[in-house]
Amino acid sequence: MSYRAPLKDMLFCVEHLAQIENVAKLPGFEEAGLETAQAVLEECAKLNEDVVAPLNRAGDLQPSSFQSGKVTTTPGFKEAFRQFAEGGWQGLQHPAAFGGQGLPKTIGAACIEMLNSANLSFALCPLLTDGAIEALLTAGTEEQQQRYLPKLISGQWTGTMNLTEPQAGSDLALVRTRAEPQLGPSGQPDGSYRIFGTKIYITYGEHDMAENIVHLVLARVAGAPEGVKGISLFIVPKFLVNADGSLGERNDVQCVSIEHKLGIKASPTAVLQYGDRGGATGWLIGQENRGLEYMFIMMNAARYAVGVQGIAVAERSYQQAVAYAKDRVQSRPVDGSLPGSAAIIHHPDVRRMLMTMRAHTEGCRAMAIAAAAAYDAAHAHPDAEQRRQHQAFYEFMVPLVKGYSTEMSLEVTSLGVQVHGGMGYIEETGAAQHYRDAKILTIYEGTTAIQANDLVGRKTLRDGGTVAKAVARQIAQTEGELADRSSAAARAVLRRLRAARVAFEQVVDFVVASGKSDPNAVFAGSVPYLMLAGQLVAGWQMARALLVAEDAQAAGTDVDFMAAKIATARFYAEHMLAKLPGVRDGIVEGAESVTALALEAF
């Protein structure tokens, strides 16, 4: 099944929900208005539809392979990556000073979705490179930036994130990889380090698509404090880089194996060994013992991108399910509207499944692109207070985009299999690949529970719910706009949005009131809180979309598209937002059955 980028919906979100013309008023983004966004998205769609998407099935059937320390990627990946790099797509959002295009995240988010819809395994390589670029832009020295960023941004080199180890899992306090200062001819430290240790789950830690791989590695310098406060961050390239920028000798880092996985099979997930031949040469990024702080820059960029991956695979699954439902003929319609067997899209439950897939995907896309606009304002707005407010909003949104959108993708891709019936369970249709690929999204870059812990601890308790309540006030403003409408759709959305927002506020009050006195009760409901918040914010964006669509429909603008948007927004309210008061009850009133009483059941 071919992929077609949902350009019309993406541009709707970019124009009306992210308000790209306001983004284009920010310093540095003056040329990045709607016209630019449309041109960039259309070109991005061509590459992904014609070059990247056709490799998705091949990657599942012919995964990356490992032999004698070398990884060979799926046939066609190397050539596709060259086209991706030559088109300037790696540098889309990165500074022009280092060879990038300097476009806003608002545009970049839509491009990232297309790439991941086309081929989730392929897209992981540039995703990790983006994270490495962000870390170097934030904490790298001028020399490090000049040496590494132009080649990373051009796609000549790629980047990785080396966090965890066999004994550590998600608890990075247990990292044991060590870094020893290297002495020069004078007997004094020369600024480099020898790195020793093992790193696991390294996405594209070894491959054949680029000249060099720049590993960013967490390690401990001798004498560093225990725990997370003693971790530093190092640049450790696969090939050492000479002063003139050319590649030197191979560094002492080797791929010893790649994982055999449930999904994303074409993406090589490597085990890397550092220092078997005397120590891998690395260079400190920033200050000693602040590595986790710098790595969180990469992780936040990656977490947002993983959320977009969830939207992307959901979109791909939805497109395939709709196409199948229109073609598959089985059974007479229950209302007798057709004399014989009909395409299954005529059956009510199939329509329910397809609308659930569509509403989830469009809601999360709208949420992610709105968050991207906040990121752009947080970094470029001339007013410091505006930057602060937008930054707070964006940071609140990151666990929602990552945690909720990825969990959403599991429901959507599961429904995609269900729409196909028995054929969905057969690998040849490709429906199962989307389901398998989606599962990792709720795990890597921090499991859903880790995102929920972040939402509770850093994003709600730390400020006493201030940002959460500010989000609720914005939602209430949208409710006011809905209240001025007389349409049945607006009334339905208003009713459900208001009840969901009240439920959210009550959960925030519960978290703030009980976070210190009864943390077990609060964290027992942390993931449901995350799901409630994500579903509410996505529903809020759908409500905003309905307001725009009703006005456009009344003006006679793209009437069919606007009618579909209104129908989808109403479906979201009546079938998704309607559930949130019950989720509130489980969080606020059901903690004891998770904490004390649950022990009696095990």
N, C-alpha and C positions, 0 to 999 in steps of 0.2 A: 504494500500500500504506500503510495507516495505522500510526502508531507508538503503541505502548503502553509506558509506562514500566515497567521491571522492578522494581516497588516491593518485591516480596517479597525479591528478592535484595539490593537496596539496604539494606533494613531488617535483613536477616540480617547483612550486613557491618557496619552501623552498631551493631547491638546486640552482636554476639558478637566481632567482630574488632577494631573500634574501641572497644568497651566504653563505649558512650555514657553509661551510668550513672556511670562513673568520671569522664568528662568533665564531667558535671553536678555533680560535687563540687568542681570548680575555681571559684575566686572569679569571679563575673560570669556564670557559666553555670548557675546553680542551677535555672533554669526550663527548661533545655534537655535534659531526659531523653528517654527513648524515646517517651513519649506525645507530647511536643512534636515530636520528629523525625517521627513517623508523621503527625501532623496537617499539618505543613509540607510533607512530601513528597507527600502526597495532593493538597493544593491546588496544588502546583507541577505535578504530573502533569496536572491538569485544564487548566491554562493551556496547557501545551506540547502536549498531545494535541489539544485543541480549537481553539486559536488559532494557535500558532506552526508546528506540524508541517504543516498543510495548505499553508503558503506555501513549503515547501522546493522542490517541483518547479517552482513558478512562478518562484522566484528563479533557477533554472538556465535556464529558457526565456526569461525577461524580466529580464535582469540590470540592475543600476544603470546609468544612462545619464548622459553628460556633455555639457553644452552651455553655452558662454559662461561658463565658470567655475562653473557650478552642477551639482550632482549630484542626480538624481532616483532614489530607491530603488525597488525592485520594488513594484508595486501591492499594498497590504495591509501592507507593512512598517511604515509610519508609524503606522497605527492599532494594529497589534500591539505596537509599542514603547510606545505610550501606555498600553495595558493592562498591559504588563510593568512600567512605571514606577509606575503608579497602584496596582498590587498590592504595591509595596514591595520587589520582587525585587532591584533594584539595590543596595539597602542591607541585604540580608539579613545579611551578615557584618560590617557596618561599625558604628562606635560609635553608641549611642543618643544621645550628646551632640550629634551632627550630623544626627540624623534617621534613623539606621539602626536595625536590629533587634538588633544585637549578638549574633547567634547564632554558635555555633562553626563552624569550617571543616569539622568532621566532618559536619555537616548540610549546609552549603553545597556541599560537593563533590558530593553526590548531586544537588542541584538544578542545579549547573553541568552535570553529565552530561546530565540530562534536556533542558535548553535546547539543548545542542549536538547531541544525538540528533535533536531535533525539527527543528533548522534551523541547521546549522553557520555559514552565512553571516550569519544574523541574530545569532547568539550572539557574534560577534566584537566587536560594538559595546560591549555591557556588559563583555566581557572586558578590553578596553583601558581602559575607564573605571575598572574595579577597580584596575588597575595605577596609574593616575594618582592615585586616592584613597590608595593605600598609600604612594606617594612623598610626597604632601603631609602625610599623617599622621606620617611619619617625619622629614621635613626641612623642611617648610613653617613659616613663622612663624605665630604665633597669628592675626595679621591675615589672612594668606593662607588659613589654614584656615577662618576664619569667612566669608571672602568666597566661597570656591569650594566647599568640601566639602558644605554643605547642598544646593546645587543639583546637584552631581554625584551625591550619594547619592540624591536624589529622582528622578533621571533627567530633570530639566529640561534639564540640560546633559550633554554626554558628553566623554570625554577621549581623548587620543591619546598615542602615544609616537613622537617624531621622533628617530631615531638616525642612520641611515645616509644616504649621499649617493652620487651617481653614481660617484665615483672611489674610494669607500671599501669598499663591500661589508661584509664582517664585520669588517674591520680599522678599528675606530673611531679608531685613532690618526691616521687620515688625514682626519678631519672638518675641514672648512674654514669652515663657517658661523661668522660672526663677530658679536660683541656689543660695541657701543660705548656706554660710559656716557653718559647724556643729562644735559645741563646745565639747571638751572633758571634762573629770572630773575636770581638772584644770581651766576650764573656758576659755581656749585658743582654737583656731581653731585646729582640729585634722587632717586636710588634706582632709576630705571628705566634701561632699555637700549634701543638700537636694534639690531634683529636683521636680518642680511643673509645670504642663502644659499638653497640648494636642498636639499630633503629628499625622499627617494623611499621607496616601499613603505609609505606611511602608511595603515594600515587605518582606514577611516571618517574619513579626513582631511577630507573634505567630504561632507555629506549633508543631508537635509531632515527628519530625525526628531527633532531637538531644537532649542531656541532658540539655543544657543551651543555651541561646541566649544572645549575648553580643551586647547591643545597644550602638551606638555612637550617642550622642544627642547634638544638638546645643541649648544653653541656655544663659541667661544673668545673670551675677552676679550683685548684688545690687550696684548701683553707676557707672555702666559701661556706656560708651558713647552711645549716640543714634546711630541708624543705624547699618550698617554692622561692624563698627569698635568696637562695644561693644559686640560681640558674642564670646562665649567660647565653647569649645568642651569637652564633658564628657563621660566617660565610665559608663554605667548604666546596669549591668547584670540583667537578669531575676531572677537568683538565685545568692545571694551573695556568694563570693568565700572565703573559709577559708585560713588561712596562709599556710596550708599543701596542698592546691590545691583542696581539697574536696569541695563539694557544701554545702552551709549553707541554711539559711532561704530564703523564697521567698521575693523578693524585692517588693517595692510598685509601681509596674508598671503592668497595667492590659490592656488586649485587650478588648475593649468595642464593637467592631463590625469588620466585614470584608466587603469589597466592592463587589458589583455584577457588573461584567464587561463585555464588548463587547467580549474580548478575554482573552488569558492567564488565563483561569478560574481556573485552578488547583493551581495557585500561590496565596496564601492568602495575600491580600493587607489590612493591618490592620490599625485601628484607635487605638492608644495607649494613655492611660491616666496615667500620672505620679503624684503621691503625694496625692491621695484621702485618704490615711491612715497615714498622718503625714509627707510624703515626701519620695520619692525614693532616695536611697543612691547612690551617684555617685562620681567619682574621676576625677579631671581635667586632661586633656591631654595637655601637653606643658604649654604654658603661657596663662594667662587670656587675653581675647579680641583678640586672634589670631585664634579663632575656625574656622572661614570661610576659612582662609588660609590653615589650616590642612584638613578641609573637602574637599577642592578642590583637595587634593591628592586622596581622595577616588573618587571624582567625575570624575577626569581625567581618572583614571583606569576604572571606570564604563562606561564612555562615549566611550572609545575605545571598551570595551566589548560589549556595546549595538550596536555599528556599526557592530561588528562581528555577533551579533544576526541577524541583517538585512540580512547579507550574508547567514547566516545559514537557515533562513526561506525561503529565495529565492531559495536556493539549494533544499530544501525539496519540495517546490512547483514545481520547474522545473522537478525534477525526476518524480513526480506524473503525470505531464502534458505529458511528453514524453511517459511514459508507457501507458497512456490513448490514446494518439494520434496514437500509433502503433496498438492498439486493436480496436478502434472505427471505424467501417465501415460505410461510408456515402458518397454518390454521386460519380459520375465518375470524374476522373481527367480532368481538362480543356483542356489538350493537347491530350486527347484521347489515352494516352499511355497504358491504361488498358481497357478491354472491358466492365467491369461492375463496380459496386461500389467498392471503395477502402478504405483502412484505411486512416483516415483524415490527416495523416502525409504526404501524397502525395499532398495535396492541398497547393498552394503557400502561402496563407496567414497564414495557420497554421505553416508552416515552418518559416515564418517571425516572428511570435509570439514566437516560441520555440527558434529561434536564438537570439531574443532580450533578452529572459530570460537567456539563456546561456551566452551571451556576458556580460550582466550586472553583473551576478554573478561571472564569472571568472575575470572580470576586477576589481571588488571590492575586491575579495579575494586576488588578486595579490597586490593591493594597501595596504591592511591591513597587509599582511605578510611582505612586504617591509618596512612598518612603524615599525613593530615589530623589525626588524633587526636594524633599526636606534635607537630604544629604548635600545636594548642590547648594542650597541656601546656607546651610551650616558652614560650608567651606568658602563661600564666595560673597555672601551678603556684606555690604559695607558697614552695616550697623552691628556693633558687638552684641547688643542684647538680642537682636534678631538671630544672630548666629548661635547664641546660647540656646534660645528657645527651639530652634530647628534641630540643633544637635541633640537636645534632650528628647525631642519627639522621635528622631531617627533611632537613637539608641534604644528607646522603648520598643520601637518597631522591629528591631533586628531579631529578637527571639520569637516574635510572632511570625515574621516572614519565614524564618528558618523552621521553627518548630511546627507551626500550624500548617504551612504550605506542604511540608514533606509528609506529615500525617495525612493530609488531604489527598496527596498523590497516591497513597496506598488504597484509599477508598475508591478513588476514581479508576485506577488501573485494575482493581479487583472487579469493579462494575464493567470495565471494558471486556474482561474475560467472560463475565456473566452474560453480557449482551450476545456474545458469540455462542453461548451455550457450550455443548460438548466440543465444538470446533475451537473454542477459546482455550481449551485445555490441551489442544494438540499444537505442538511447537510450530508446525508449518504455517499457521496463520499469522504468527508474529505477535499475537495479543499477549501471550504469556511473557514475552521478553520485557514488555513495558512493566508488568507487575514485578518481575524478578529484579529488573534494574532499579525500580523505585525503592525497594526495601532498604538499600544501603543509605538512602538519604536521611532516614530518621536516626541513623547511627553515627555516621562520620561527622567531623567538625563539632562534636558534642551531641550526645543522644538527646532525645526529646526531654527527658528528665533534667538533663543539664541545662537546656534552654529554659525549662520551667523554674529551676533553681535560680537562674540568672534573673528571670522576670520577678520572682518573689523577693530575692535578696537585694540585688543591685538596683532594680528598676521600680520597686514598690516600697519595701521597708526602708531603704536608705534615705529616701526623701519624704517618708510618711505618706506616700500615695499622691504627691503633688502633681507629677506628670500624668499619672493615670487619671486623676480627676480633671486635669486640663483636657485630656482627650475626650472624656465624657462630656465636658462642656461644649466641645466642638460638635460632637454628635447631637447634642440637644439643639444646637443652632440649626442643624440640618432638619431635625424634627420640626422646628418652627417653620421652615420653608415648605416642608411637606404638608403642614397643617393649613397652609394657604391654598392648597390644591383641592379640587373637588373630584378628581378621577378615582375610580375604584382601586386602581393600582396604587396610587399615592396614599389613599386611606389605609389600605392593607399593609403597605410597607411602614407607614407611620406607627400603626398599632404594634407591630412586632418589633420594630426598632426601639421604640420607647420602652417596652417591657424588657428587652434584652439589655439596654443601657442601664436601666434601674438594677437589674440583676448583677451586672458588672460592678456598679458602684457599691452594692451591698457586699460583694466578694472583696473588693478593695478594702472596705471598712473592716471586714473580718480579718484580712491578712495583716493590716496595720495594727489592729487591736490585739491580736493573738500571736503575732510573730515572735515576740520575746517571751511571753508568759507560757505559750503552748506551741512551740515550734513544730512538734510532731503533727499536731492537728492541721497546721497550715500547710506543711509540706506533703501531707497525705493528699491534699487537694491541689498540689502545685501544677500537675499536668492538666487536670480539668480546668484550672484557672487559665492556663495558657491557651487551651482549646477554646474556652469561652471568649477570651480577649481577642484571639485571632479571628474567630468566626464573627464576632461583633464588628471588628474594624473592617473586615472584608464586606460585611453586610452594609456598613455605613457607606463604604465606597460605592456599592451597588445602588444605595439610595441616592447618592449624589448623581450617579449615572442616570438614574430614572428621571431626575429633575431636568437634566440636560436633554435627555431623549424626548421627553414630553414637549419641551419648547421647540426642539428641532422638528418633531413630527407635526406640530401645529403650523410651523413655517413651511412645511412641505419639503424639508431637507432629508434626503435618503430615508424615505418613509419606511421601507421594509426593514432596514437595519435598525432603525430606532424602535420599531414595533417589537422586534426580537429582543432588544435591550430592555424594554419595559417589561416584557413577559418574563425575562430571565430574572430581573430584579424582584419582581413580585414572587416568583417561585422561590428565590433565595429567602425572602422574608417569611413566607408561609411554611416552608419545609425545613429551614435551617435555623433562622433566628428564633422561630417558635419554640425550639427545644431548649433555649438557653436558661429560662427560669428554672427548669428542672435540673440543669447542670449546677446552677447556683445552690439549689437545695442540697445536692450531694456534697458540695464543698463546705458549706456553712453548717449543715446539720448532720452530715454523715461521716465525720472524721473518726468517731469512736469505733465504727465498724471496720475501719482500716487499721487503726492503731491497736487498741487494747483487745477488742473482741476478735480480731483476725488471728491473733496468736492461738486461740482455741481451735481454730479450723485447720491448722497445719500439723 
